[in-house]
Amino acid sequence: MKNVLDPSQNRVVIIGGGPGGYEAALVAARSGADVMLIEKNRTGGSAVLTDVVPSKSLIATAEVMVEFTESSQLGLRVGEGEADLDGQVWVDLEAMNRRIMKLANAQASDIHDSLVSEGVKVITGAGRLTSASEVHVTETNGTEYELTADTVLIAVGAHPRELQSAMPDGERILSWTQLYDLKELPEHLVVVGSGVTGAEFASAYNALGSEVTLVSSRDRVLPGQDEDAAEVIESAFRRRGMNVLSRSRADSVTRTEDGVEVVLADGRKVRASHCLMAVGSIPNTADLGLEAAGVHLEDSGHIIVDGVSRTSVPGIYAAGDCTSVFPLASVAAMQGRIAMWHALGDAVAPLKLRNVASNVFTAPEIATVGFTQADLATAGHDVEWSMVSLATNPRAKMQGNEEGFIKVFARRGSGSVLGGVVVGPKASELITPIALAVENRLTVDQLSSTFMVYPSVSGSLSEATRRLHHRREFRE
């Protein structure tokens, strides 16, 4: 049931229809506000159309390929007699990409229908602030007009960063938004950038059958992740034949007659059929009238917000990748919800970044929440941790998935769970009990005394928490 408000006193204008925008619109509409959402393309934004939904759909196909190619240890064979599995399974990239875009378009339609059913007015076009309470709208058909708002939410997202020396052309030099136009699997793909996006696509295309070279400017892949986790991933990459070039920086990428040439800072050259540039993103905050309205930005162009998504201007909120908060769809959605709850007078708690669970969709996956290994440097002796390898887990052995581990951090003395890391297949699902423990301040003893299915990979979580138990003397 909606909380009935006076719509004339609660006009909400949202610029951007990604997770931050459409989730905010749903909250506001269900609270009884008069909501208008402005989106240039389709609802769902880049998260649905060119980023999260397409990339994770591609990765889902790659996961199946990994299971096929590594199933020989389970006794499975494809072909006659003792024929090797390699070469028996291949990907029809054009068909795969058609399916991916069909899924993305279906999701965008579902979001649009959900918004309309809740009474949100969806406007196809661009919005620009002319004051703290006015938005100039230019629809795609050329119609222009002004909207007055009590509350404005900016949720315009970000786009791939481009280098002048390696400009994407959509054919051989690609951004991650252009991969789904490919008709054939790249023979040799160079991925420049070893952060989350680069690592995920390198892992996926390696699994699909491309030769992959990953160019990393740092000592290891995934420099922002848990060191033990990154070590497992890099080892898996190399075991599967990926060429990982650590401490290497790409100076330029140019087209050749039949592919690309990547020139590294030390003069080395890598020739390949295609190159994917994964060197970060830039917020879409230009030409929105933010500065004129008094909204403070970081030097990077990101909008500065507080824990309830407020900007420096009363009545103007922001959410998603255009802000200086974690660039995750789940965070964008929560920022949008919190913004509307706060703007419309509902009870709300500030966003707690320490409790955000995130996942890297490589093979195996890396999932994290809360306290990290890097935090130990400042935590002193107040924190203890344990790590259990999946190589000792019976269910993981049965499935042939022994790469990875479960790591738990807890406060010494009280045993409160502070965070954890899961590396393994479906780590994105296995992190949930640790995230629940962090959010609800559960202890390692409460987790370890919870019955786990046997055999299950989650049994290693129980083992990790049991190792952190401290004997307590019974007192009458």
Stockholm file with secondary structure:
# STOCKHOLM 1.0

chainA/1-476         MKNVLDPSQNRVVIIGGGPGGYEAALVAARSGADVMLIEKNRTGGSAVLTDVVPSKSLIATAEVMVEFTESSQLGLRVGEGEADLDGQVWVDLEAMNRRIMKLANAQASDIHDSLVSEGVKVITGAGRLTSASEVHVTETNGTEYELTADTVLIAVGAHPRELQSAMPDGERILSWTQLYDLKELPEHLVVVGSGVTGAEFASAYNALGSEVTLVSSRDRVLPGQDEDAAEVIESAFRRRGMNVLSRSRADSVTRTEDGVEVVLADGRKVRASHCLMAVGSIPNTADLGLEAAGVHLEDSGHIIVDGVSRTSVPGIYAAGDCTSVFPLASVAAMQGRIAMWHALGDAVAPLKLRNVASNVFTAPEIATVGFTQADLATAGHDVEWSMVSLATNPRAKMQGNEEGFIKVFARRGSGSVLGGVVVGPKASELITPIALAVENRLTVDQLSSTFMVYPSVSGSLSEATRRLHHRREFRE
#=GR chainA/1-476 SS CCCCCCGGGCEEEEECCSHHHHHHHHHHHHTTCEEEEEESSCTTHHHHHTSHHHHHHHHHHHHHHHHHHTGGGGTCCCSSTTCCSTTSCCCCHHHHHHHHHHHHHHHHHHHHHHHHHTTCEEEEEEEEEEETTEEEEEETTSCEEEEECSEEEECCCEEECCCGGGCCCSSSEECTTSGGGCSSCCSEEEEECCSHHHHHHHHHHHHHTCEEEEECSSSSSSTTSCHHHHHHHHHHHHHTTCEEETTCCEEEEEECSSSEEEEETTSCEEEESEEEECCCEEESCTTSSHHHHTCCBCTTSCBCCCTTCBCSSTTEEECSTTBSSCCCHHHHHHHHHHHHHHHTTCCCCCCCGGGCEEEECSSSEEEEEESCGGGHHHHTTSEEEEEEEGGGCHHHHHHTCCSCEEEEEEETTTCBEEEEEEEETTHHHHTHHHHHHHHHTCBHHHHHTSCCCSSCTTHHHHHHHHTTCCCCCCCC
#=GC SS_cons         CCCCCCGGGCEEEEECCSHHHHHHHHHHHHTTCEEEEEESSCTTHHHHHTSHHHHHHHHHHHHHHHHHHTGGGGTCCCSSTTCCSTTSCCCCHHHHHHHHHHHHHHHHHHHHHHHHHTTCEEEEEEEEEEETTEEEEEETTSCEEEEECSEEEECCCEEECCCGGGCCCSSSEECTTSGGGCSSCCSEEEEECCSHHHHHHHHHHHHHTCEEEEECSSSSSSTTSCHHHHHHHHHHHHHTTCEEETTCCEEEEEECSSSEEEEETTSCEEEESEEEECCCEEESCTTSSHHHHTCCBCTTSCBCCCTTCBCSSTTEEECSTTBSSCCCHHHHHHHHHHHHHHHTTCCCCCCCGGGCEEEECSSSEEEEEESCGGGHHHHTTSEEEEEEEGGGCHHHHHHTCCSCEEEEEEETTTCBEEEEEEEETTHHHHTHHHHHHHHHTCBHHHHHTSCCCSSCTTHHHHHHHHTTCCCCCCCC
//
